[in-house]
Amino acid sequence: MNSSRNLSLAFLIVALLCIPFADLAFYQVEPWDELARMGQGIIQPSFPELSILADSLIITVAFALIAVSGAAFLGLLLALVFQSRMVRIFSASIRAVHELFWGLIFMQIYGLSATTGVLAILVPFTGIFAKMFAEIIEQQSTVPYSTLSTKADRLSQYFYTKLPQAWPQMVSYTRYRFECALRSSTILGFIGLPTLGFYLETAFKQGQYDEAAGLLFSFFILIATIRWWFFTKIIPAYLLIPGYLVLAFIALPDSPAVYGSSLVQFLTQDIWPKALLNGDASASIAWYQHQLFDVALPALWDTLVLAQLALVATGLLVLLFYPWASKAFFPKQFSFMRGVGRSSLLVLRSIPEMIFAFVFLLILGPSGIPAVLALALHNAGLISYLLMRHSEQIKYRADAGKGINHYFYEVTPRIYPHFLSLLLYRWEVIIRESAILGILGITTLGFYIDSAFEDIRYDRAFFLIVISALLNIVVDSFSRRVRRNLKR
Amino acid sequence: MFRLDHYQLDNRLNDITLNINSGEKVALLGPSGGGKTSLLNALHQQCADQIAWCPQEHGLVESLSAYHNMYMGQLDQHNALYNLANLIKPLAEPKQAISELSELLGLDPQQDLWQPVSQLSGGQRQRIGIGRALFRQQENFLGDEPVSSLDPVQAQQILELILNRHKTVILALHNRQQALSNFDRIIGIKAGRIIFDSPAKELIKNKYQAGLLDSLYE
């Protein structure tokens, strides 16, 4: 408990120290007008033409499905050779770059095409699958293996013990990832791909909140009904998934002609500064120095400050949210209250941070506040849900306290270590998302990357993406170390 | 066959000197936590490849059927392609062999054999663990309380099955009677040390020796 307390205090103090450095101003002094119009939109949503809505939903699902299938397969292959340091570094670096950044990169080569949409999700997800599958396989008991003859070939041993042991967990993780991919696919609309996010952004920008609300509701329905149209038990998965995959390939949009550069030219020319290509060493150093000190480091600082505030805000919100959905606090008689709590958490965790941030930016103006709010709400929804489930698995004595006593004496102390480790897991994600929210105009790394792409300064964009990937890798290993210390 | 000389393992096994010849039927007795499992593990490591091994945790793969869990005993007898094909659709030859084996173990070859083992009871799971070890078809059998969750009649049948099919058998048991009536040699272990090592006959006949057996559990 002591190390948990110290860690929490440290996070809190660092966050407080960050406040003066963060841009937390309210630029929009009269948010109420906008809010009122949004409220009206939510009450009276309107749906776009059915063909547009259906098209964008189908493309959103198609991108996600093809990408996850490919990534799960490639990830499994990589997981088999995850002992290799090269493979680990490769997986870490492809998952350290956000889907949207991958989208921006592939867009330069493949334009606004289906290839870009699928690859943008497939590449980072492959890295994530490789790591998770390798971890799941490693966690399995070695006893079944010990009863086999050591002379049996490795492939047979693998297919009879490790793989079937790990299978249920890998399937459920892949399911979870499919939901994540649906969110990522939606968000890819923000950089112009024809998914739901594209229409959502347009509707918001034009102030057509009724239509935006209609699109958001459609997205909810898509996620909430997933167990009927996708994880159904009526048709076995080995028929359903290939069937859907074929449909997904058919549904992919036609690719417009590409005016970008070829892959080779992009990799060998575009992403390197002129000075380096000309072989001018001192000019190259000067260029990188300028990019590092004048662009990257200030952006990095903004990203970290924002992420730190978002992390602590997430933690506080979780502690506030989780009891409302838990059986530990609202037993049978209060199932209505619990239902409300649960649905709210579902809504919070299924809306991508990006969409939250977009809405808050419209209301509050371009500062750090919308970003922190967006990150905190989405992540709090997710962690509260997991924590609520955890709190229900604990057995309480019949004479345990009630209400606030129960909260402070029984439940919270017991789930606190789990809470911290979940929060540390999300830390990496929060940092990656803080960087990406820059695309909306907040001065984190994403802002500079997005504008570099817009100015066709690929060299700078590439350099900044590498910096943000390095940031992720460092935070990932740091958070792993903190988690390990926490367990001791 | 098996030989330990002043063997030491952390604080679980203490100065163990032991020699077990091929053809011996040995039972290990003693309170739980006394070192039976550690001793079996040490013996298993000596020639893991010639042993039908039946650990206490069974080592079943939950999502595979009982049939596949037993078949795993002979993975080394076939090439990878054969094994993978059998994973997708059980092949005739092993199917026949394992059906026969499962009948001897009191498992229904029509039903129990095709269920994922996660859906089977503790006693059934234990018999499947034994089934895998039997299917290895080795000369030596090492087991850690293999019949602990079976009823006395079934336990006796399966013990006999194990003893008849293997030349050398070393089992950790917690039932004294089972040990005395089925085995030639009994080794008593407590607190990581060998307390006694004597023929079963002596333990039954000799009063002093029988006292040793009682002291084991005091």
Interface residues (C-beta under 8 A of the other chain):
Chain A: S141 V143 P144 Y145 S146 T147 L148 S149 T150 K151 A152 D153 L155 S156 Q157 F159 Y160 T161 P164 Q165 W167 P168
Chain B: A48 D49 W53 C54 P55 E57 H58 G59 L60 V61 E62 S63 L64 H68 Y71 M72 G73 L75 D76 H78 N79 A80 N83 L84 L87 G129 R132 A133 R136
